Amino acid sequence: MQSFEDAEPVVRIRDLKKDRVNFVLENVDLAFANSIRRVVIADIPTVAIDIVEVHSNTSVLPDEFIAHRLGMIPLNSANCDEGMRYTRDCTCLEGCKYCAIELRLDAMCHDNRTMEVTSNFLEVVEFTSNSGQSDMITDGEELTKRGEAFGYPVGKNDPSVPPVLICKIRKGQELHLRCVAKKGVAKEHAKWSPCSAVAFEYDPYNKLRHTTYWYEADQHAEWPVGENAKEEEPPRDDEVFDFNAKPRKFYFEVETDGSLGPQEVIMKGLAELQTKLANLILGLKAPSDMDVSGEMDSAVNGAGAAWPQPATWGNAAASAAGYASPAAGGWGGAATWGGGSSPAQNSSGNTGGWSATPAANSGGGSSWGTSPAQNAWGGSTSPNSGVGGTSAWGAQQGWGSPNPQANGWNL
């Protein structure tokens, strides 16, 4: 018999309407079912009003109140992922027709009655930029992938869909606004969520005992089962509890706000979840699997060998100069830091890089005014006393270097 882990996922649609879908998902894990719920709520891009410029508002409501209500109005966002750019990905300075949609609202009451200003008053107009720098905009094909109602409020010019109420005004009051709608996801703000409610249920008879019921007299009478219980067999009174049982059947109910259809919400949610898992797998791969080798190190450091190399700053050929600077052999060879122009003088006494070295080289001389004097910490006063020499800040042993040298800081 085929086990639950080996069975393929099964989706059975029980009810499909214009703004909602009810389906059953089987042979999947509880974590996967919850991932679908979270993705369709917060990770599907839509279009929503993000900027509101109030030109005139003589209503009783403040500007911030009206701006918040405008942001929560759902806008048609079909094929939003291809029909519009994110503002952060666009090359414009203050918005353009490829990354923003401009809407206007002009309402004024002339009659002696209460006038309701709804989402039907919003009109999509050609985008106008305040900067006027159109040469920075990169043309694309986003406009050709938009529908006729793209960016309009949901239900506009549809008598069967009631509009969203914004405010009410009386005679002599007016409201003039300029709105800019942008693309985003609900992780940034809830106004970009395409769903108004997403829920799923499993184990309607509570066989797994994931829920503890509080009741006074009769549990079954006070906690009746729902419609989904018809999909499963009721438990027997003498049935033994299975500690290893896991939920395998989930009953989903997805309700959208009209900006996207339920089919598009589910399909885009699955595609987004697949992308997230692919990025996770890619991030968990070892560097060797991603073809990262020493060639990258050599390209970054400008030399054939990656730094640091063994015996760097401790090589006898490189420590002939006092201060044991990263000269030949240190930090990727002579090519690093410009080859011979390292911060220290080389063994022949030539000065390069910083015009003067911190310590005297093998040819004599000093730098920075005065170098640490001969036997300053060498001889009897060196941290490794008993070793003499003409080194700077240390004798033959330096500060207990693991690599004894003639002089210098043997690190």
Solvent accessible surface area in square Angstrom, and as a share of the most:
residue,aa,sasa,rsa
1,M,244,1.09
2,Q,121,0.54
3,S,52,0.33
4,F,46,0.19
5,E,132,0.59
6,D,99,0.51
7,A,22,0.17
8,E,137,0.62
9,P,87,0.55
10,V,71,0.41
11,V,91,0.52
12,R,98,0.36
13,I,104,0.53
14,R,83,0.30
15,D,64,0.33
16,L,99,0.49
17,K,115,0.49
18,K,164,0.70
19,D,55,0.28
20,R,79,0.29
21,V,8,0.04
22,N,29,0.15
23,F,11,0.05
24,V,0,0.00
25,L,7,0.04
26,E,36,0.16
27,N,21,0.11
28,V,11,0.06
29,D,74,0.38
30,L,58,0.29
31,A,65,0.51
32,F,72,0.30
33,A,0,0.00
34,N,49,0.25
35,S,35,0.22
36,I,8,0.04
37,R,65,0.24
38,R,147,0.54
39,V,7,0.04
40,V,1,0.00
41,I,58,0.29
42,A,24,0.18
43,D,16,0.08
44,I,1,0.01
45,P,18,0.11
46,T,3,0.02
47,V,3,0.02
48,A,2,0.01
49,I,2,0.01
50,D,61,0.32
51,I,73,0.37
52,V,35,0.20
53,E,58,0.26
54,V,50,0.29
55,H,107,0.48
56,S,28,0.18
57,N,37,0.19
58,T,72,0.42
59,S,16,0.10
60,V,121,0.69
61,L,45,0.23
62,P,76,0.48
63,D,58,0.30
64,E,130,0.58
65,F,97,0.40
66,I,1,0.01
67,A,32,0.25
68,H,113,0.50
69,R,82,0.30
70,L,0,0.00
71,G,6,0.06
72,M,89,0.40
73,I,2,0.01
74,P,29,0.18
75,L,0,0.00
76,N,35,0.18
77,S,0,0.00
78,A,56,0.44
79,N,51,0.26
80,C,0,0.00
81,D,66,0.34
82,E,92,0.41
83,G,0,0.00
84,M,3,0.02
85,R,36,0.13
86,Y,41,0.16
87,T,58,0.34
88,R,170,0.62
89,D,94,0.49
90,C,15,0.09
91,T,65,0.38
92,C,20,0.12
93,L,104,0.52
94,E,103,0.46
95,G,6,0.06
96,C,3,0.02
97,K,97,0.41
98,Y,11,0.04
99,C,0,0.00
100,A,2,0.01
101,I,10,0.05
102,E,1,0.00
103,L,0,0.00
104,R,74,0.27
105,L,0,0.00
106,D,89,0.46
107,A,3,0.03
108,M,79,0.35
109,C,2,0.01
110,H,127,0.57
111,D,72,0.37
112,N,120,0.62
113,R,125,0.45
114,T,64,0.37
115,M,28,0.12
116,E,91,0.41
117,V,0,0.00
118,T,15,0.09
119,S,1,0.01
120,N,58,0.30
121,F,63,0.26
122,L,0,0.00
123,E,81,0.36
124,V,40,0.23
125,V,59,0.34
126,E,148,0.66
127,F,30,0.13
128,T,71,0.41
129,S,48,0.31
130,N,124,0.64
131,S,43,0.28
132,G,60,0.58
133,Q,96,0.43
134,S,84,0.54
135,D,123,0.64
136,M,89,0.40
137,I,46,0.23
138,T,76,0.44
139,D,114,0.59
140,G,37,0.35
141,E,120,0.54
142,E,29,0.13
143,L,71,0.35
144,T,115,0.67
145,K,86,0.36
146,R,49,0.18
147,G,51,0.49
148,E,175,0.79
149,A,52,0.41
150,F,15,0.06
151,G,0,0.00
152,Y,60,0.23
153,P,1,0.01
154,V,31,0.18
155,G,13,0.13
156,K,30,0.13
157,N,133,0.68
158,D,46,0.24
159,P,138,0.87
160,S,93,0.60
161,V,47,0.27
162,P,108,0.68
163,P,53,0.33
164,V,58,0.33
165,L,64,0.32
166,I,1,0.01
167,C,5,0.03
168,K,97,0.41
169,I,1,0.00
170,R,112,0.41
171,K,124,0.53
172,G,52,0.50
173,Q,39,0.17
174,E,40,0.18
175,L,0,0.00
176,H,47,0.21
177,L,2,0.01
178,R,15,0.05
179,C,0,0.00
180,V,6,0.04
181,A,0,0.00
182,K,35,0.15
183,K,17,0.07
184,G,0,0.00
185,V,23,0.13
186,A,17,0.13
187,K,135,0.57
188,E,98,0.44
189,H,76,0.34
190,A,69,0.53
191,K,36,0.15
192,W,15,0.05
193,S,16,0.10
194,P,0,0.00
195,C,16,0.09
196,S,73,0.47
197,A,52,0.40
198,V,17,0.10
199,A,59,0.46
200,F,42,0.18
201,E,67,0.30
202,Y,52,0.20
203,D,23,0.12
204,P,12,0.08
205,Y,54,0.21
206,N,23,0.12
207,K,72,0.30
208,L,24,0.12
209,R,156,0.57
210,H,106,0.47
211,T,71,0.41
212,T,129,0.75
213,Y,55,0.21
214,W,184,0.64
215,Y,99,0.38
216,E,140,0.63
217,A,88,0.68
218,D,68,0.35
219,Q,59,0.26
220,H,147,0.66
221,A,72,0.56
222,E,73,0.33
223,W,116,0.41
224,P,107,0.68
225,V,82,0.47
226,G,43,0.41
227,E,127,0.57
228,N,22,0.11
229,A,4,0.03
230,K,165,0.70
231,E,55,0.25
232,E,43,0.19
233,E,137,0.61
234,P,88,0.55
235,P,56,0.35
236,R,163,0.60
237,D,159,0.82
238,D,114,0.59
239,E,81,0.36
240,V,132,0.76
241,F,56,0.23
242,D,79,0.41
243,F,176,0.73
244,N,132,0.68
245,A,41,0.32
246,K,130,0.55
247,P,17,0.11
248,R,113,0.41
249,K,38,0.16
250,F,0,0.00
251,Y,5,0.02
252,F,1,0.00
253,E,60,0.27
254,V,1,0.00
255,E,49,0.22
256,T,6,0.03
257,D,48,0.25
258,G,27,0.26
259,S,7,0.04
260,L,4,0.02
261,G,29,0.28
262,P,8,0.05
263,Q,130,0.58
264,E,42,0.19
265,V,0,0.00
266,I,27,0.14
267,M,116,0.52
268,K,36,0.15
269,G,1,0.01
270,L,67,0.33
271,A,56,0.43
272,E,54,0.24
273,L,16,0.08
274,Q,131,0.58
275,T,69,0.40
276,K,71,0.30
277,L,88,0.44
278,A,55,0.42
279,N,90,0.46
280,L,102,0.51
281,I,108,0.55
282,L,95,0.47
283,G,62,0.60
284,L,137,0.68
285,K,98,0.41
286,A,47,0.37
287,P,91,0.57
288,S,89,0.58
289,D,99,0.51
290,M,95,0.43
291,D,129,0.67
292,V,66,0.38
293,S,61,0.39
294,G,45,0.43
295,E,136,0.61
296,M,106,0.47
297,D,61,0.32
298,S,28,0.18
299,A,83,0.64
300,V,117,0.67
301,N,36,0.18
302,G,52,0.50
303,A,14,0.11
304,G,79,0.76
305,A,42,0.33
306,A,35,0.27
307,W,126,0.44
308,P,100,0.63
309,Q,61,0.27
310,P,122,0.77
311,A,56,0.43
312,T,23,0.13
313,W,69,0.24
314,G,4,0.04
315,N,57,0.29
316,A,71,0.55
317,A,79,0.61
318,A,6,0.05
319,S,5,0.03
320,A,34,0.27
321,A,4,0.03
322,G,3,0.03
323,Y,68,0.26
324,A,3,0.02
325,S,3,0.02
326,P,10,0.06
327,A,14,0.11
328,A,61,0.47
329,G,37,0.36
330,G,1,0.01
331,W,71,0.25
332,G,10,0.09
333,G,23,0.22
334,A,59,0.46
335,A,67,0.52
336,T,19,0.11
337,W,104,0.37
338,G,58,0.56
339,G,18,0.18
340,G,67,0.65
341,S,51,0.33
342,S,4,0.03
343,P,5,0.03
344,A,2,0.01
345,Q,32,0.14
346,N,58,0.30
347,S,65,0.42
348,S,82,0.53
349,G,27,0.26
350,N,94,0.48
351,T,64,0.37
352,G,19,0.18
353,G,46,0.44
354,W,154,0.54
355,S,94,0.61
356,A,32,0.25
357,T,1,0.01
358,P,12,0.08
359,A,6,0.05
360,A,30,0.23
361,N,13,0.07
362,S,71,0.46
363,G,67,0.65
364,G,42,0.41
365,G,59,0.57
366,S,71,0.46
367,S,7,0.05
368,W,176,0.62
369,G,69,0.66
370,T,116,0.68
371,S,23,0.15
372,P,35,0.22
373,A,64,0.50
374,Q,124,0.55
375,N,72,0.37
376,A,41,0.32
377,W,112,0.39
378,G,4,0.04
379,G,17,0.16
380,S,101,0.65
381,T,94,0.55
382,S,7,0.05
383,P,80,0.50
384,N,40,0.21
385,S,72,0.47
386,G,74,0.71
387,V,36,0.21
388,G,38,0.37
389,G,33,0.32
390,T,97,0.56
391,S,7,0.04
392,A,12,0.09
393,W,93,0.33
394,G,1,0.01
395,A,2,0.02
396,Q,92,0.41
397,Q,62,0.28
398,G,1,0.01
399,W,158,0.56
400,G,51,0.49
401,S,12,0.08
402,P,127,0.80
403,N,61,0.31
404,P,79,0.50
405,Q,23,0.10
406,A,81,0.63
407,N,26,0.13
408,G,0,0.00
409,W,87,0.31
410,N,8,0.04
411,L,118,0.59
